């Protein structure tokens, strides 16, 4: 049995993660470890966007 994948819901969650990681990055100005790790998180989120969010845009 095939399960239905809700790409729009997944995209919404990715955008929330991106927003949170960007906020953490801004808060990390005086906290170097936070700044470095939030950049890494944003890079991983970018890969999710390429894999999922771009598909959502094509589906419109």
C-alpha positions as CSV (number, residue, x, y, z in Angstrom):
1,X,0.0,0.0,0.0
2,X,1.4,3.4,-1.0
3,X,1.3,6.2,1.6
4,X,0.6,9.7,0.6
5,X,3.3,12.2,1.2
6,X,2.1,15.7,2.2
7,X,4.9,17.8,0.6
8,X,3.2,21.1,1.6
9,X,3.2,20.2,5.2
10,X,6.8,19.1,5.1
11,X,7.7,22.3,3.3
12,X,6.0,24.3,6.1
13,X,8.0,22.5,8.7
14,X,11.3,23.2,6.7
15,X,10.4,26.9,6.6
16,X,9.9,27.0,10.3
17,X,13.2,25.3,10.9
18,X,14.9,27.8,8.5
19,X,13.4,30.7,10.4
20,X,14.4,29.3,13.7
21,X,18.0,28.6,12.5
22,X,18.3,32.2,11.1
23,X,17.1,33.6,14.4
24,X,19.7,31.5,16.3
25,X,22.3,32.7,13.9
26,X,21.5,36.3,14.6
27,X,21.5,35.6,18.3
28,X,24.9,34.0,18.0
29,X,26.8,37.3,17.3
30,X,28.5,37.0,20.7
31,X,28.4,33.3,20.9
32,X,30.8,31.8,18.2
33,X,29.8,28.2,18.7
34,X,26.1,29.0,18.2
35,X,26.9,31.1,15.1
36,X,29.1,28.3,13.5
37,X,26.6,25.6,14.3
38,X,23.6,27.6,13.1
39,X,25.4,28.1,9.7
40,X,25.8,24.3,9.5
41,X,22.1,23.8,10.3
42,X,21.1,26.3,7.6
43,X,23.3,24.4,5.1
44,X,21.4,21.2,5.9
45,X,18.1,23.0,5.7
46,X,19.1,24.3,2.3
47,X,19.5,20.6,1.1
48,X,16.0,19.9,2.4
49,X,14.7,22.9,0.5
50,X,16.4,21.6,-2.7
51,X,14.9,18.2,-2.2
52,X,11.4,19.1,-1.0
53,X,10.5,22.8,-1.3
54,X,11.5,23.0,-4.9
55,X,9.1,20.1,-5.6
56,X,6.3,22.0,-3.9
57,X,6.9,25.0,-6.1
58,X,6.8,22.8,-9.2
59,X,3.6,21.2,-8.1
60,X,1.7,24.5,-8.0
